[in-house]
């Protein structure tokens, strides 16, 4: 399952963000959290991703984050050990949607 998020993730909505991801994933065994449409993520967003990771670990859910440049920067700073699983998606400049 893919859960796509759009908009900013900051101190005001980070807890709701984490809860919404967990709820949307339901009982899936594999989840991709698509954050490519997140133009800004505060450090609170990294804390929320750690909470999501802990929840998915307890539930034996495989998961990963696909992030925007803003998300990648926050994870680079807040998760240098790479505990939050990330996947890279190549950007195709000028590509037309199918």
C-alpha positions as a Markdown table, in Angstrom:
| # | Residue | x | y | z |
|---|---|---|---|---|
| 1 | Unk | 0.0 | 0.0 | 0.0 |
| 2 | Unk | 1.1 | 3.5 | -0.7 |
| 3 | Unk | 0.1 | 6.4 | 1.7 |
| 4 | Unk | 0.7 | 9.7 | 0.0 |
| 5 | Unk | 1.0 | 12.9 | 2.0 |
| 6 | Unk | 0.8 | 16.5 | 0.7 |
| 7 | Unk | 1.5 | 19.7 | 2.5 |
| 8 | Unk | 3.8 | 20.7 | 5.3 |
| 9 | Unk | 4.6 | 18.6 | 8.3 |
| 10 | Unk | 5.4 | 20.7 | 11.4 |
| 11 | Unk | 5.0 | 20.9 | 15.2 |
| 12 | Unk | 1.3 | 21.7 | 14.8 |
| 13 | Unk | 0.4 | 18.5 | 12.9 |
| 14 | Unk | 3.3 | 16.0 | 13.4 |
| 15 | Unk | 1.3 | 13.8 | 15.9 |
| 16 | Unk | -1.7 | 13.8 | 13.6 |
| 17 | Unk | 0.6 | 13.0 | 10.6 |
| 18 | Unk | 1.9 | 9.9 | 12.5 |
| 19 | Unk | -1.5 | 8.8 | 13.6 |
| 20 | Unk | -3.0 | 9.3 | 10.1 |
| 21 | Unk | -0.2 | 7.2 | 8.5 |
| 22 | Unk | -0.7 | 4.3 | 11.0 |
| 23 | Unk | -4.5 | 4.4 | 10.5 |
| 24 | Unk | -4.3 | 4.6 | 6.7 |
| 25 | Unk | -1.9 | 1.6 | 6.6 |
| 26 | Unk | -4.4 | -0.5 | 8.5 |
| 27 | Unk | -3.4 | -4.2 | 8.5 |
| 28 | Unk | -1.2 | -4.0 | 5.4 |
| 29 | Unk | 2.1 | -5.9 | 5.6 |
| 30 | Unk | 4.0 | -3.5 | 3.4 |
| 31 | Unk | 3.7 | 0.3 | 3.2 |
| 32 | Unk | 5.3 | 3.0 | 1.2 |
| 33 | Unk | 5.0 | 6.5 | 2.7 |
| 34 | Unk | 5.1 | 8.9 | -0.2 |
| 35 | Unk | 6.3 | 12.3 | 1.0 |
| 36 | Unk | 7.3 | 13.6 | -2.4 |
| 37 | Unk | 4.6 | 16.3 | -2.2 |
| 38 | Unk | 5.9 | 17.6 | 1.2 |
| 39 | Unk | 7.6 | 21.0 | 0.6 |
| 40 | Unk | 8.5 | 21.5 | 4.3 |
| 41 | Unk | 9.2 | 19.1 | 7.2 |
| 42 | Unk | 10.1 | 20.3 | 10.6 |
| 43 | Unk | 12.2 | 18.2 | 13.0 |
| 44 | Unk | 9.0 | 17.2 | 14.6 |
| 45 | Unk | 8.3 | 15.3 | 11.3 |
| 46 | Unk | 11.4 | 13.1 | 11.9 |
| 47 | Unk | 10.1 | 12.3 | 15.4 |
| 48 | Unk | 6.8 | 11.3 | 13.9 |
| 49 | Unk | 8.6 | 9.0 | 11.4 |
| 50 | Unk | 10.4 | 7.4 | 14.4 |
| 51 | Unk | 7.1 | 6.8 | 16.0 |
| 52 | Unk | 5.7 | 5.3 | 12.8 |
| 53 | Unk | 8.8 | 3.1 | 12.5 |
| 54 | Unk | 8.3 | 1.8 | 16.1 |
| 55 | Unk | 4.7 | 1.0 | 15.4 |
| 56 | Unk | 5.4 | -0.7 | 12.1 |
| 57 | Unk | 8.2 | -2.7 | 13.8 |
| 58 | Unk | 5.8 | -4.0 | 16.5 |
| 59 | Unk | 3.3 | -4.9 | 13.8 |
| 60 | Unk | 5.9 | -6.6 | 11.6 |
| 61 | Unk | 5.2 | -4.2 | 8.7 |
| 62 | Unk | 7.8 | -3.6 | 6.0 |
| 63 | Unk | 7.9 | 0.1 | 5.1 |
| 64 | Unk | 9.9 | 2.9 | 3.6 |
| 65 | Unk | 9.7 | 6.6 | 3.0 |
| 66 | Unk | 10.0 | 8.2 | -0.4 |
| 67 | Unk | 10.7 | 11.9 | 0.3 |
| 68 | Unk | 11.0 | 15.3 | -1.3 |
| 69 | Unk | 14.3 | 17.2 | -1.0 |
| 70 | Unk | 13.0 | 18.9 | 2.2 |
| 71 | Unk | 12.2 | 15.5 | 3.8 |
| 72 | Unk | 15.6 | 14.1 | 2.7 |
| 73 | Unk | 17.4 | 17.0 | 4.3 |
| 74 | Unk | 15.6 | 16.6 | 7.6 |
| 75 | Unk | 16.3 | 12.9 | 7.6 |
| 76 | Unk | 19.9 | 13.5 | 6.7 |
| 77 | Unk | 20.2 | 15.7 | 9.8 |
| 78 | Unk | 17.9 | 13.8 | 12.2 |
| 79 | Unk | 18.5 | 10.2 | 11.1 |
| 80 | Unk | 22.2 | 9.9 | 10.2 |
| 81 | Unk | 22.2 | 6.2 | 11.1 |
| 82 | Unk | 19.5 | 5.5 | 8.5 |
| 83 | Unk | 17.0 | 3.9 | 11.0 |
| 84 | Unk | 14.1 | 5.2 | 9.0 |
| 85 | Unk | 14.0 | 3.1 | 5.8 |
| 86 | Unk | 14.2 | 5.3 | 2.7 |
| 87 | Unk | 13.8 | 4.6 | -1.0 |
| 88 | Unk | 14.9 | 6.8 | -3.8 |
| 89 | Unk | 12.8 | 7.5 | -6.8 |
| 90 | Unk | 14.6 | 8.9 | -9.9 |
| 91 | Unk | 13.2 | 12.3 | -11.0 |
| 92 | Unk | 12.4 | 12.3 | -14.7 |
| 93 | Unk | 12.6 | 15.9 | -15.9 |
| 94 | Unk | 10.0 | 16.8 | -18.5 |
| 95 | Unk | 8.2 | 13.4 | -18.2 |
| 96 | Unk | 4.5 | 13.4 | -19.0 |
| 97 | Unk | 2.1 | 11.5 | -16.8 |
| 98 | Unk | 0.7 | 8.3 | -18.3 |
